[in-house]
Amino acid sequence: MDDENVLTIHRTLAASRDRVWRACTEPSTLAKWWGLPKGASMPVVEVDLCVGGSFHFKVDLPDGTSLWFKSIYREIVDGQKLILESHLSDENGNIVDTADMPVSMITLLFEDSGARTELTVIHEGMTSAAHQIDQYKEGWSQSLDRLTGSLIN
């Protein structure tokens, strides 16, 4: 995949690696920050944290639209790395193929940095359309801002 179709974001978080890991793997915390644009909510989230297991969730958007997603865990290195294959789905977790939303691979890397954690997000699978890449950048920025806020509270 071309580097222009890969989004890499680094964020330093004021929390231990264990706490950041839990925020990225526990349903109650994921619902507060993962993939949510401003004004959206995640009323349903289910996590089966094992290779081949899934992270299935519903996003309610401010305009009244609801979307379902299913991410399949492809690699898990406890406390260090998560790789998820992300799909649009239906409420039953059946994957829905659509040209508008290609399959994405999302890698999260967790590194100790004293009392802080260096989190790297690598999002692959975007089309080369500049507006889509900008949307993903903005979406991840908003999500990681909410993650930061959830770690403070």
N, C-alpha and C positions, 0 to 999 in steps of 0.2 A: 504494500500500500504506500502511496506517495506520502511524504512527510506533510504536504499541505492538507491532507485529509486526516491528519492526526492532531488532536488537541492535547497538549500537555500543560498541566497547571500545577504549580508548587504552592503549598500553603504551610506556614509555620503556625502551629496551634499550641496555645498555652495550657496543655494538659498532657498527662502521661500517655505513652503509647497504648497501654492497656485500656485507658478510658476512651481514647479515640477509636480503638478497635471495637469496643463495645458499642460506641455510637454509630458505627458502620455496620453492625451485625445484629443488634437487638431491635425488634419491631417497634417498641415504644419510642425509641430515640430516632430511628430511621424516619418515622412518621412526622417528625418535627422538621426535617431538613432535606431529605433526599429528593432531588429532581423537581422541586416545587417552585414554580414562578410566584411572584408576589401575588398575594390574595388567594392562592390555591391551598387546598388541604388534602390530606391523605387519610381518609376515613377507614380504609381497609389495608392492612399489611400483614402478610404471612411470610415467615422465614423458615426454611429448612436448610440450615447451614451445614452442608456437606457437599462434597464434589458430586455433581449430578442433581443436587437439590436445587430449590429455587427460592427466589424472592419475588413474590406476587403481590401487586398492590394496585389500588385505585387512586387516581388523582381527580379531584373535583376542581375544575378551573373557575375563575371568577365569573366567566360569561355563562355559567350553567352547564357547560360541556363536561362530560366525564370520560376519562381514558383509563384503560387497564393495561398494565405492563407485566411481563414475566421475564425475570433475569435468571439464567441458569448458571450456577456456580461451576466454573470450569477448573479453577485451581484455588486452593486455600492453603496458605502457610500461616498457621496460627500466630496472630499478632504482627505479621509482617507483610502479607500479600493476599489480595483477593482479585480474581479475574472472573468477570461475569459477562455472559453473552446475553444482550438485552433485546427483547422483542416486544412489539405491540401484542396484546392478547385480549381475550374476552374475559368475562367475570369468572369463568370456570377454569381459567389458566390455559386454554387452548391458544396456541400461537396463531396470530393473524398475519398473513403476508400482505404487505402493502408497499408500493413503490415510493410512497410519500415518506415512509419511515423505515430506512434500511436497518438491517441487523447491525448492532453496535457491539464492540468489545470494549469493556471498561475495566481497566486495571487500577487498583488502589495499592500504593506502596507506603508502608509505615516505617519510619526510622526514628530512633531515639535522638534527641538533641538536648541533653541535660534534662531539665524538668519539662521540656517541650517536646512536641512531635512534629517531624517533617512529614507531611502528607503529600504524595504525588498522585495526581489523577491523570491517567492516559486514556483518552477516549478515541477509539478508532471506528471507522465505518461511516463517517459522514460523507455526503456527496461533496463535490468540489465547489458547489455553489457558495459564493462568499456570504450571502445573507444567512444561509443555514449555519455555516461555521460561526458567524457572529452571534446567532441565536444560541448555539451551544455554549460559546464563551460566556455570554451574559447569564444563561441558565446555571452553569456551574459556579460562576462568581456569586450569584444570589444564593445558591444552595450552600456553598462553603461559608458564606457570611452567616447563614442560619445555623450551620454546624458550629461555627465559632461561638455564636450566642447560646446555643444549647449546652455547650461545655462550660460556660460561665455560670449558668443557673443551676 
